Amino acid sequence: MNKAQQSLIDSIGGTPMVKLQELSDIYNTNVYAKLESSNPGLSVKDRTVLNMIEHAEKEGKLEKGVSTLVEATSGNTGFSLAMICAIKGYKCVVCVKDKASTEKINAIKALGAKVVLCPSGVKADNPRSYYRTAETLSKLIPDAYYINQNYNLNNLGAHYATTGPEIWEQTEGKITHFISSASTGGTISGISKFLKEKNEDIDVTAVDSEGSVLKHFHETGEYDTSLKRKTMLEGVGKDIIPPNVLMDNIDRFIQISDKESVKNILHLAKKEGIMAGGSCGATIEGLKEIAPGLNKNHTVVLLFSDHGSKYLSKFYDFDWQKENGYSNEKEDELTTVINEFYFNNNNK
Ligand SMILES: Cc1ncc(COP(=O)(O)O)c(C=O)c1O
């Protein structure tokens, strides 16, 4: 047994990696998922936020009971921030895009943080965008500190120091391919920097959303804002080029469809018992794209960023599934038995 920990902060990191049997069989290779949902905040962002706060503390920028930490986030960073602020005694303001799931917003509030909802469909430089709102509020609020996960390189530093080494150890150095979604880019860049220093041949695929500016920038060096498009997935793709995306460490960007990614997680839950967030389904789409080049000697690691319980009112809600064309409730033998039982019982 592990010893009792002093706070939830001590249980951040050290997440499990599990083999995905069905995908390994289909593609005749070895596919593993690194389950970041096992962090106490149920996402990869616990690591990032902890590292950014600890660096700010070391630099003397924060004072317990006085400082207010402000951030713009798709939700997971907000939850991790609210959780760590509650433990450490900082005030917290989180600016969230209005497409964030209700669970994420309520959970951030439950941890004592203030939530500011910002429109999803506006450009990054619009004063109402979540970036500008966070920036403005951090100037208005006394003793505020803007975490700024897009530009704060302690974001990727967290994954270079912890997630990358864990993946290397858990695969006993056998990893040949790594796939992760990219938004701020901190996760994929920190991990791939560490892995490529160990073995420069490790192939790194970033999963991007349709309408994101990242893939186009990687391929052409151009920042094209006309590409912007609203998507359903949270934490996949970006409308700015954050310095946390280390473009040279990424071999390719693949743009995936929201629809297929959601189908993947609904199937995964039933096949492997893993209830994963939407961006995890996006990494499975990435796997499908690179699959023709894979064989038995390869070890592929998919970074699963968060837990499906963050999307109970969205991807895992049956009404939502029907409205969005995912009616996956099939009539099978079990349903027939249950329906007959109800019918007979209610008609006695
Ligand atoms: C669910 C989810 N997946 C993936 C990511 C991408 O991580 P990163 O910002 O490190 O690129 C995020 C980031 O917010 C996220 O919330």
The ligand as a Gaussian input file, in Angstrom:
#p B3LYP/6-31G(d) Opt

LIG

0 1
 C       -9.938000      17.362000     -23.160000
 C       -8.630000      17.907000     -23.615000
 N       -7.890000      17.161000     -24.418000
 C       -6.719000      17.617000     -24.909000
 C       -6.238000      18.869000     -24.589000
 C       -4.991000      19.353000     -25.248000
 O       -3.929000      19.597000     -24.395000
 P       -2.884000      20.742000     -24.712000
 O       -3.534000      22.050000     -24.339000
 O       -1.740000      20.417000     -23.821000
 O       -2.518000      20.709000     -26.137000
 C       -6.980000      19.674000     -23.726000
 C       -6.565000      21.030000     -23.415000
 O       -7.293000      21.864000     -22.943000
 C       -8.211000      19.178000     -23.216000
 O       -8.990000      19.921000     -22.399000

